[in-house]
Amino acid sequence: MKNSRLLIVFFALLGALLIGCGALHPTLTSITVAPANATAPSSPQTSVGFTATGNFTNHKSRTLSVADGLSWSSSNITVVSINSLGSATCKMPGTVTITAQAPANLQFTIGTGINNTSAKVSGTAMLTCT
């Protein structure tokens, strides 16, 4: 009985700690993707490096990374593939939207696992493959 009470207290404190991680920290409000517009040949296949700058509620900005929960996507993976570091490769001619997305802050829920349930913020750029 005593062990079960300690376990309940432990998980309650852990939950409070995890839920409070985002408290008093600046929140991500927007993402600026650079370059905003790029052109690259598809033959030979050429890569373009994109970066994502996070703009926060404290009026500061910094480069975002995978450690911030940043993810990249292409509106058409047949034309352009993009990796987790923001390197996009033109595979055939066309124009695509490149999207960088990250959570606004650290907001966790505990259920079947621990998940960041924060709203997502995104920014976009265009890549034209010739």
Helices and strands as residue ranges (DSSP letters): H 2-19, G 20-22, E 28-34, E 37-40, E 47-49, E 51-56, E 61-63, G 66-68, E 71-74, E 80-82, E 87-90, E 94-103, E 108-110, E 114-116, E 120-129
